[in-house]
């Protein structure tokens, strides 16, 4: 077909923008006509809330004589509790000399002397901060949760990687586990498994199993079909192909699955402490209850250090050649480190000496008060300006619009962006939210999420592009991203409250800090993955750096950027409950109220389900956009 035949209909027909503009005008007219009707206001005494609360009371009354509790759930609790006690006993028996020596030896084998030095310094920092016993408890809790998560997640992930049907079946379950606010299932876990270390480990597992399954499935499914076909042609059975070909080739990505499982487990230690799980989370909750950042910050720093040490060790393992054997010198050095640590156990005290600790409580509290006194004028202006110009108008729009009009608008946008199937899924989620009776609070939550995601993407794109263009800047930025992602949100909530007070903006501030790191990493990886030949061709054609970025790198990194959008949404929704603690209200407040007040359990649980539905709706839209072809790539026929 000639170019004239292709372009003539475009000139004679309607402009491409005419249909979207017409639909937008129709929605604006409908909003002005029906504003204030069909808004579905929140009812704290809704029948569905009371029914869930009554179900909880019935379970509590019949727990001691129900076979499910006596002969199934109780044995799970005893098994997990026994495993935790074994980890804790072993770590306390080693003491700080033994733990330091063993960690240094493992780190040397993983990545050499630099990683070993980091591990020894990191473990020693737990004692210097005065948090040795709490850190050991956290290591034991994370060890149990990660071990059980991998024992379940890796086999299921391998199965999902081999079968697309299994992968489609478990995806909704993983979505619920990852998006459901942790507060929403802490109360049921305490009901089923009591409080303490077993319940805390199981709560941590619920949050850390999904990445183990997802990344393992991705690793197995991405193994080269040529290698699999070659193995089959040589007469290998399916099991031989799996263990001799698929798993060895998937090893680097599976190491990333272990890494992310550890990171997710560490991010749960504070939440788990709310059901009496031991460890550093208890120190952070104690500081929060006393409104002292000086108590919370050292525990938060200890969690960050633990995350950085384990992260660097796992990434060193992932980068290592799977066929390369450790050198004899490395084995001897690692053995010497471990032996030295074990030999010092009877000589040195097992608990870190108090004389070698450093207390920064007073200094940190003074710094927070200074920032509150000197920065409040600026932060108050930022908060008020954002609220008046953005948050209040958007919330008024969503809460005053009829529910059916919002549903139709989401359907239209989802259909345009992602196609019919994601659009129908989004519509089903919104209809379920309306039936659950939390429509008004969901619209308020959507306001907070929308603004937080908008700012997160703007900051994430800027920092991601800068990191992709400058390896030196990327190296400087990485520790800050690690700290932002692993530092418990409770630690920076108090400074945020001092600067912004108890408002929605404080929740947005916390959400941005938590959600920016994965967005930055995905954008950076996406731009770095653009083939060097394409970049060289664009430069040789005379493209400026700006043209190279906007015309080549960003379009070719489209899938990574859309995944960054998706992760920004999911991570922001994960902070909804924390937002409820600092004045954001809406679904986050409902979930917190349901956890803390027995009579509001039904409302809190339903709000958690609504958060999942909201997350699934936004997830399907962005993932659908990722699967659709770029307009630049569409061809005329």
ZALUM-281415 format. One record per atom (N, C-alpha, C): residue in one letter; x, y, z. Coordinates in steps of 0.1 Angstrom, whole numbers, plus 5000, padded with zeros to 4 digits. Example, Ala and Ser with C-alpha at 12.3 -4.5 7.8 and 13.67 -1.06 7.14 Angstrom:
a513249435078a512349555078a513249675078s512849785071s513749895071s512950005079
***
This chain:
x500949885000x500050005000x500950125000x500550224992x501450344991x501250435003x502150535005x502050625016x500850715015x500450745003x499250835001x498050765006x497950625003x496850555007x496750545022x497850545029x497850535043x497450665050x497950775044x497850905051x496550975047x495950945036x494751015032x493551005042x493250885047x492150875056x492350955069x493650965073x493851045085x493551185083x493751245071x493451385068x491951405066x491251305061x489851325058x488951295071x489451215080x488651175091x488851275103x488251235114x488351315126x489751315132x490251415138x491551415144x491651315155x492851265158x492951155168x492551205182x492751335185x492351375198x490951405200x490151395189x488751435190x487951345199x488151215198x487351115206x487651135221x488951135225x489251155240x488651285245x488751395237x488251515242x486751515244x486051455234x484651435235x484151355247x484851245250x484551165261x484751245274x485951325275x486251405287x485151505289x484751575278x483651675280x482351615285x482051495280x480851425284x480951395299x482051345304x482251315318x482151445327x482751555322x482651685329x481151725330x480451715319x479051755319x478251665329x478451535329x477751445338x478051475352x479351505355x479751545369x478951665374x478951775365x478251895369x476751875371x476251775364x474751755364x474351665376x475251565380x474851475390x475751485403x476451595404x477351605415x476651605428x477151525438x476551515451x475551405452x475251335442x474251225442x475051085441x474550985447x475150855445x476550845451x476850915462x478150925467x478550815477x477550735482x477850615491x478650655503x478050735512x478750785524x479150665533x480250685541x480750575550x479750555562x479550425565x478650395577x479450295585x479850345597x480750265606x479950135611x478650145611x477850035616x477249955605x477849945593x477349875582x477149725585x476149665580x475949515584x477049425580x477749455569x478849365566x480049375576x480249495581x481249515592x480949435604x479649445608x479249375620x479249225618x478949175606x478949035604x480348975605x481349045600x482749005601x483249005616x482849105623x483149115637x482548995645x481248965642x480648855649x481348715645x481748705633x482548585629x483748575637x484448685639x485648675647x485348635662x484248685667x483848655681x483548505682x482848455672x482548315672x483748225671x484748265663x485948185662x486748195675x486748305682x487448325695x486748235705x485448225705x484748145715x484947995713x485147955701x485247805698x486647765695x487647845698x489047815694x489547695702x489247695715x489847585724x489247445722x488147435715x487547305713x487347275698x488047345690x487847325675x489047235671x488847125664x489947045659x490947115650x490447205642x491347285633x492447355641x492047415652x493047485661x493847385669x493247285674x493947195683x494947105676x494647055664x495446955657x496147005645x495947125641x496547175629x497247305631x496547415634x497147545636x498047545649x497747475659x498547475671x499847405668x499847295660x501147235657x502047315648x501347395639x502147495631x502847595640x502147645650x502647745659x503847685667x503647555671x504747495679x505947465670x505747425658x506847405649x507647525646x506947635643x507647765640x508347815653x507647805664x508247845677x509447765680x509447635678x510647555680x511847595671x511447625659x512547655649x513147795653x512347885658x512848015662x513747995675x513347915684x514147895696x515447825693x515447735682x516747675678x517647785673x517147875664x518047975658x518548065669x517648115678x517948205689x519048145698x518848015702x519747945711x521147935704x521247905691x522547895684x523248025684x522548135681x523148265680x523648315694x522848295704x523248335718x524448245722x524448125718x525548035722x526848075716x526848125703x528048175697x528548305703x527548385708x527948515714x528448615703x528848735707x529248825697x530548795690x531548725697x532748685690x532448575679x531648475683x531348375673x530548415661x529448505664x528648555653x529448635644x530348725649x531148805641x532148725632x532748625638x533648545631x532948465620x531848405623x531148325613x530548405602x530048525605x529548615595x530648665586x531848695592x532948735584x533448625575x533448505579x533848395571x532948375559x531648375562x530648355551x530748465541x530948595546x531048705537x532348695528x533448645534x534648635526x534448535515x533748425518x533548325507x532548375497x531648465501x530648525492x531248625482x532148715488x532648825479x533948875482x534748805490x536148855492x536248945505x537449005506x537749075518x536849205520x536449265510x535649385511x534249355518x533649245513x532349205519x532549155533x533649085535x533949035549x534149155558x534849255554x535049375563x533749445566x532849455555x531549515557x530749425567x530749295566x530049215575x530549225590x531849215592x532349225605x532049365611x532249475603x531849605608x530349615611x529549565603x528049565605x527649495617x528149375619x527749295631x528349375644x529449425643x530049505655x529149625658x528649685647x527849805649x526549775658x526049655657x524849625665x525249635680x526449595684x526849615698x527249755701x527849825692x528249965695x526950045697x525950025690x524650095692x523850055704x524349955711x523749905723x522549815721x522449755709x521349675705x521649535702x522649475709x523149345705x522049235706x521349235718x520349125721x519149145711x518749265709x517649295700x517949255686x519249275682x519649245668x519749095666x520149025677x520248875676x518748815675x517848875683x516448825681x515948855667x516248965662x515749005648x516448905638x517648875639x518348785630x517648645631x517348605643x516748475645x515348475638x514548575640x513248585634x513248595619x514148675614x514348685599x514848555594x515748485601x516248355596x515148255595x514348245605x513148145604x512248185593x511848315592x510948355582x511448335568x512748365565x513348345552x513448205549x513948125558x514047975556x512747915552x511647945559x510347885556x509847945543x510048075541x509548135528x510148075516x511448045517x512147985505x511847845504x511547775515x511147635514x509847615507x508947715509x507647715502x507747785488x508447905488x508347985476x509147935465x510347875467x511147825456x510447705448x510047605455x509347495447x508047545440x507247635447x506047685440x506547775428x507547855430x508047935419x508547855407x509247745410x509747665399x508547605392x507547555399x506347505393x505647605384x505547735390x504947845382x505747875370x507047865371x507947895359x507747795348x507447675352x507247565342x505847555336x504847615343x503447605339x502847745339x502447795328x501747925327x500347915334x499747805334x498447785340x498547805355x499647745361x499847765375x500147905379x500947975370x501348115372x500148195372x499148175363x497948255363x497048235375x497148105380x496248075391x496748135404x498048145406x498548195419x498748345419x498748405407x499048555407x498048635416x496748605415x495848675424x496148655439x496548535442x496848505456x498048585461x499048595452x500248675455x499948815456x499048865448x498649005448x498049035462x497148955467x496448975479x497548975491x498448875491x499448865501x500348995501x500649045490x501549165489x500949295491x499649305487x498949435488x498149455501x497649345506x496849355519x497649425530x497149525536x497849595547x498149495558x499349505563x499849405573x498949415586x498449535589x497649545601x496349465599x495849445587x494649375585x494749235588x495849175586x495949025590x496749005603x497149105610x497849085623x496849035633x495649095633x494649055643x494148905640x493848865628x493548725626x494748625629x495948665627x497148585630x497248575646x497048685653x497048675667x495848585672x494748585665x493648495669x493948355667x494648325655x494948185652x496148125659x497148205660x498448165665x498948225678x498048305685x498348375697x499448485693x500048545703x501048645700x502448595704x503448655699x504848615701x505648585689x506748515690x507648495679x507048415668x506248305671x505648225660x504748305651x503848385657x502948465650x503648575642x504748635648x505548735641x506248675629x506748545630x507448485619x506448455608x505248405611x504248375601x503748505594x503548615601x503248735595x504348785585x505548765589x506648805581x506748715568x506348585570x506348495558x505248545548x504148585553x503048625543x503548735534x504348825540x504848935532x506048905524x506848805528x508148775521x508048665511x507048575511x506848465502x506648515488x505748615485x505448655471x506748685462x507648765467x508848785458x509648665456x509648565465x510448445463x509748365452x508448365452x507748285441x507848355428x507548485428x507548565415x508948565408x509948585416x511248595409x511848465405x511548355413x511948225410x511148175397x509948205396x509148175384x509748245372x510048375373x510648455362x512048395358x512848355368x514148295365x514048165357x513148075361x512947945355x512347965341x511348055339x510748075326x511648145316x512648215321x513548285311x514748205307x514848075312x515947995307x515847965292x516947975285x516947965271x516347835266x515347845257x514647725252x515647635244x516647695238x517647615231x518347515240x518747565252x519447475262x518447365266x517247395268x516247295272x516047195261x515947235249x515747145238x516947065236x518147115237x519347035236x519446925247x519046965259x519046865270x518046745266x516846785262x515846685258x516346595247x516946655237x517446575225x518546475229x519246505240x520246415245x519746305253x518346305255x517746195262x517546225277x517746345282x517546375296x516046375299x515746325311x514346335316x513946475320x512646495323x512246625328x512946665341x513146575350x513746605362x515246635360x515846555351x517246585349x517446715342x516546755333x516646885326x516446995337x515546975346x515247075356x516547095365x517146985370x518147005380x519547025373x519746985361x520946995354x521047115345x519947165340x519947275330x519247395336x517947385339x517047505342x517547575355x517747495366x518047555379x519547615378x520547545373x521847615372x521847735364x521147745352x521047865344x520247975351x519347935359x518448035366x519048085379x520248035383x520848065396x521048205399x521548295390x521748435393x520448505397x519448475389x518148545392x517548485405x517748355407x517148295420x517948355432x519148395431x519848465442x519248595445x518748665434x517948785436x516648755444x516048645441x514848605449x515148595463x516248525467x516648515481x516848655487x517548735479x517848875484x516648955487x515648955478x514449025480x513548965491x513648835493x512948775504x513448825517x514748835518x515448885530x515049035533x515049115522x514649255524x513249275528x512349195523x510949205527x510749155541x511449055545x511349005559x511849115569x512949175565x513449285574x512549405575x511849435564x510849545565x509649515573x509449385577x508249355585x508549345600x509849355604x510149335618x509449425628x509249555623x508549645632x507049615633x506449585622x505049555622x504749435631x505649335629x505449205637x505649225652x506349335656x506549355670x505249395677x504249445669x502949485674x502149365679x502549235675x501949115681x503049045689x503849125696x504849085706x505948995699x506249015687x507448945681x508749015686x509748945690x510949005696x511849065686x512749155690x513749205681x513749365681x514349415671x514549565670x513249635669x512149575664x510949645663x510349685676x510649615687x510149655700x510849785704x512149805701x512749925704x512150045697x511850025684x511250135676x509850165681x509050065685x507650095690x507850165704x508850125712x509050195725x509350345723x510250375713x510550505710x509350585705x508550515697x507350585691x506350625702x506150525712x505250555723x505750665732x507050685733x507550795741x507850925733x507550915720x507851035711x509251075711x510150975711x511651005711x512350945699x512751025689x513450975678x514750915682x515350965692x516650925697x516650775701x515550725705x515350585708x515150495696x514350555687x513950485674x515050475664x515850585663x516850595652x517950485653x518550455664x519550355664x519050215660x517750185664x517150055660x516950055645x516450165640x516250175625x517550165618x518650225623x519950215616x520450075617x520250005628x520649865629x519949775619x518649805616x517949725606x518549755592x518849885590x519449915577x520749855575x521649855585x522949785585x522749635582x521849575589x521549435587x521149405572x520349495567x519849475553x521049495543x521849595545x522949625536x523949505536x524249455548x525249345549x524749225542x523449185544x522849065538x522749085523x522349215519x522149245505x523449225497x524549285503x525849275496x526349135495x526149055505x526548915505x525848835494x524448855493x523748785483x524048835469x524248965467x524549015454x525948965449x526848955459x528148895456x528048755451x527148675458x526948535454x526348525440x525448625437x524748625424x525648655413x526648745415x527648785405x528748685402x528948595412x530048495411x529748395400x530748345393x530648245383x530248115390x529148055386x528647935392x529647815391x530447815381x531347705378x532747725385x532947845390x534247875396x534247825411x535247745414x535447695428x536147795436x535847805449x536647905458x538047865458x538947965458x540347945459x540747885472x541847815473x542247755485x542647865495x543147975491x543448085500x542248145506x541148155498x539948205504x539348105514x539447975511x538847885521x539647885534x540947895533x541847905545x541548025553x541348145546x541148265553x539748265560x538748215553x537448205559x537448115571x538148005569x538247905580x538947975592x539948055590x540648115601x539748215608x538948295600x538048395606x537048325615x536448215610x535448145618x536148075630x537248025629x537947955640x538348065651x538748185646x539148285656x537948325664x536848345657x535548385664x535148275674x535148155670x534748045679x535748025691x537048045688x538048035699x537848145709x537348255706x537148365715x535948355724x535048255721x533848245728x534048225743x534948135747x535148115762x535948235768x536648315760x537448415765x536748545768x535948585758x535248715758x533748695762x533148795768x531648785772x530848765759x529748685761x528948655749x528048775745x527748855755x526948975752x527949095751x527649185741x528549295739x528749385751x529949415755x530249495767x529549635766x528849665777x528149795778x529149915777x530449895781x531349995781x531750035767x531549955757x531849975743x530650035735x529650065741x528450115734x528450265734x527750325724x527650465722x526150505722x525750605730x524450645731x524250785724x523350795715x523150915708x521650965710x521050925720x519650955722x519451105724x520151165733x520051305736x520351395723x521451355716x521851435705x520851425694x520251315691x519251295681x517951375684x517551365696x516351435701x516551585700x517751635703x518051775702x518051825687x518551735678x518551775664x517151775658x516251685663x514851695658x514151815663x514451855676x513751975681x514352095673x515652105670x516152215663x515552225649x515352115642x514752115629x513252155630x512552115640x511152155642x511052305644x511952365652x511952505655x512352595643x513252545634x513852625624x513252595610x512652485608x512152445595x510652455594x509952465605x508452455605x507752555596x508352675595x507652775586x507652725572x508752675567x508852635553x508052505551x508152415560x507352285558x505852315559x505452405568x504052435569x503552495556x504352585549x503952645537x503852535526x504752445525x504652335515x503452255518x503152215530x501952135533x500752205530x500552335534x499352405531x499152425516x500152465509x500052485495x499652365487x500252245490x499952125484x498452085487x498052105500x496652065504x495652155496x495852285496x494852375490x494852365475x495952345468x495952345454x495752205447x496052095455x496051965449x495151865456x495451845469x494751745477x493251775479x492951885483x491551925486x490651915473x491051985462x490251975450x490051835445x491151755445x491051615440x490151535449x490251545462x489451465471x487951515469x487751645468x486351695466x485751635453x486551625443x486051575430x485651425431x486551345438x486251205438x485151165448x485051245459x484051205469x482651265466x482651375457x481351425454x480751375441x481551305433x481051245421x480251115423x479251085416x478450965417x479350845416x479150735423x479950625422x479950565408x478850565402x478750505389x479550585378x479650715380x480450795371x481950775373x482350755385x483750725388x484050585381x483150495383x483350355377x483450365362x482650445356x482650455341x483950525337x484350625344x485650695341x486850605342x486850525352x487950425354x487950325342x486650275339x486550185328x487050235315x486750365312x487150425300x488650445299x489250495310x490650515310x491450375309x490950275317x491550145316x491450085302x490350095296x490150045282x491050115273x491150245274x492050315265x493550285267x493950265280x495350245283x495750095281x494850005286x495349865287x494449765280x493349805275x492549705267x491349665275x490449575269x489149535275x489349455288x490149355288x490249265300x490649335312x491749415312x492149495324x491049595328x490349645318x489349745321x488149675328x487749565324x486649495331x487149445345x488349415347x488849375360x488849495369x489249615364x489249735372x487749775376x486849755367x485449785370x484949685380x485249565379x484849465389x485349495403x486649545404x487149585417x486449705423x486049805415x485349915420x483949875424x483249795417x481949745421x482049675434x483049595436x483249515449x483449615460x484249725458x484449825468x483149895472x482349915462x481049985465x480149885473x480149755470x479349665478x479849645492x481149665494x481749645507x481349755517x480949875511x480549985520x481650075524x482750085517x483850165520x484250255508x483250295501x483450375488x484050515492x483450585501x483950715504x485350715509x485750625518x487050615523x488050575512x487550485503x488450445492x488750565483x487850655480x488050765472x489050865479x488950875492x489950955500x491350895499x491350765500x492650695499x493250715485x492350705475x492850715461x493450855459x492950955466x493451095465x494951095470x495151035482x496451035487x497450955479x496950835474x497850755465x498150825452x497150895446x497450955433x498551065435x498451145445x499351255447x500751195450x500751095459x502051035463x502750965451x501950895443x502550835431x503050935421x502251045419x502751155410x504051205414x504251245426x505551295431x506551185431x506251065435x507250955434x507750935420x506950935410x507350915397x508251025392x507851145395x508651265391x510051255397x510151225410x511451215417x512151095412x511450985410x512150855406x512650865392x511950925383x512450945369x513651035369x513651145376x514751235376x516051165382x515951105393x517051035400x517550915392x516550835386x516850725378x517650755365x517250865358x517950905346x519350955350x519451035361x520751085365x521750965369x521150865375x522050745379x522450665367x521550655357x521850575345x522950645337x522950775337x523950855329x525250875336x525350845350x526550865357x526750755367x527750665364x527950555373x528450605387x529250715387x529650765400x528550815408x527550885402x526450935410x525550815414x525450705406x524750585410x525350525422x526650515422x527350455434x527150535447x527050665445x526850755457x525350745462x524450725452x523050725455x522550585461x523250475458x522750345462x522650325477x523650365485x523450345500x522250425505x521950545499x520850625504x519550555500x519450495488x518250415484x518050295493x519150225497x519050115506x518550155519x519050275524x518550325537x517050365537x516650425526x515250475524x514350355524x514750245517x513850125515x513750035527x514850035535x514849935546x514650005560x514850135561x514550205573x513050205576x512750145588x511250135591x510650275591x509450275585x508750405584x508450475597x508250395608x508050455621x509150545625x510450515620x511550595625x511450735620x511050755607x510950895602x509550955603x508650875609x507350935611x507351045621x508151025632x508151135643x508751265637x509951265630x510351385625x509351445615x508751365607x507751415597x506551475605x506151415616x505051465624x505451605630x506751615634x507151735640x507151845629x507451815617x507551915606x506251945599x505351835598x504151855590x502851835598x502951795611x501851765619x501051645614x499951615621x499151495617x498151535606x498651525593x497851555582x498151445571x497351455560x497551365549x498951385542x499451515543x500751535537x501851455544x501751435557x502751355564x502751215558x501551155556x501451025550x502051025536x501851125528x502451135515x503951135516x504451215525x505851225527x506451085530x505851015539x506350885542x506250785530x505150795523x504950715511x506050735501x506450865498x507450895488x508750835492x509150855505x510450805509x510450645507x509350585510x509350435509x509250385494x508650465485x508350415472x509350455462x510150565464x511050615454x512150515451x512850445461x513950365457x513650255446x512550175447x512350085436x512150145423x511450265423x511250335410x512550385404x513450435412x514750485407x515550365402x515550255409x516250135404x515750085391x514450075389x513850025377x514150115365x513950245367x514250345357x515750335353x516550335362x518050325359x518350195351x517850085356x518049955349x517449955335x516350015333x515650025320x516450105310x517050215315x517850305306x519150235303x519750175313x521050105311x520949985301x519749925301x519449815292x519349845278x519149975274x519150015260x520449975253x520349895242x521549855236x522549965232x523849935235x524850035232x524850075217x524549975208x524650005194x523550105190x522350105197x521350195194x521750335198x522350345210x522850475215x523850535206x524850445202x525950495193x525350545180x524350475174x523750515162x523050655163x522350675174x521750805176x522750915178x523850885185x524850995187x525551025174x525850915166x526450945153x525551015143x524251005145x523351075136x523151225141x523851265151x523851405155x522851435167x522351335174x521451365185x522151425196x521451525202x521951595214x521651495226x522251525238x521951445250x520451445253x519851555251x518351565254x517551485244x517951495231x517251415221x517451265223x518651225227x518951085229x518151035240x517951115251x517051075262x515651055258x515051165252x513651165250x513251085237x514051075227x513751005215x514150865214x515150825223x515650695221x515550615235x516250665245x516350585257x515050565265x514250675267x513050665274x512050585266x511850595253x510850515246x511250365246x512550335245x513050195245x512950135259x512950225270x512850175283x511450175288x510450175279x509050195282x508550085292x508949965289x508449855298x508949865312x510249905313x510749925327x510150045334x509850145327x509250265333x507850235337x507050155329x505650115333x505750025345x506749935346x506849855358x507249945370x507950045368x508250145378x507050215383x506150245374x504850305378x504050205386x504050085382x503349975389x503849965403x505149955404x505749935417x505550055426x505650175420x505350295428x503950295434x502950245426x501550235431x501450135442x502050015440x501949905450x502649945463x503850015462x504550055474x503850165482x503250255474x502450355481x501250305488x500550205482x499450145489x499950065501x501150015501x501649945513x501750035525x501850165522x502050265532x500750325537x499550275532x498250335535x498050325550x498350215556x498050195570x498950295578x500150305575x501050405582x500450545581x499950575569x499250705567x498150725577x497450615580x496350625589x496750655603x498050615606x498550645620x498950795621x499150865610x499651005611x498651105605x497351075605x496351175602x495751165588x496151055580x495651045566x494151005566x493750935577x492350885577x492050775567x490850775563x490350685552x490650535555x491050455545x491150315547x492250285557x493350355557x494450335567x493950345581x493150445584x492650465597x491650345601x490850305591x489950195594x490650065597x491750045590x492549915593x493149925607x493750045610x494350055624x493350045635x492150105632x491050095642x490649955644x490549875633x490149735634x491149655642x492449685641x493449615648x493449645663x493249775666x493449825680x492149815688x490949805681x489749805688x488949685684x488649595693x487949475690x486649495683x485849595687x484549615681x484649665667x485749715662x485849765649x486649665640x486749545644x487549445637x486949425622x485649415621x485049395608x485349505599x485249635604x485449745595x486949745591x487849715600x489249715596x489649605586x489049485588x489249375578x488749415564x487549465564x486949505551x487749615545x488249705552x489049815547x490349755541x490949655547x492049585542x491749525528x490649455527x490149395515x489949505504x489449615508x489249725498x490549775493x491549785502x492849825498x493449735488x493249605490x493749505480x493049525466x491749545467x490949565454x491449695447x491749795455x492249925449x493649895442x494449815449x495749785444x495649705432x494749605432x494649515420x494149595408x493249685410x492649775400x493849855393x494649925401x495650005396x496749915390x497049795396x498049705390x497649655377x496449615375x496049565362x496049665351x495749795354x495849895344x497249915339x498149925349x499549955345x500249835338x499949715343x500449595337x499849575323x498649605322x498049595308x498649695299x498949815303x499649905295x501049855291x501649785300x502949725297x502949625286x501749545285x501649445275x501249495262x500649615262x500149665249x501349725241x501249715228x502349775220x502349925220x503549985219x503750125219x503150185207x502450305207x501950365195x502950385184x504250405189x505350425179x505550305171x505250185177x505550055170x504450005162x503250065162x502150015154x502350045139x502049945132x502249955117x500949955110x500950035099x499750045091x499849925081x498649875078x498649765068x497749805056
***
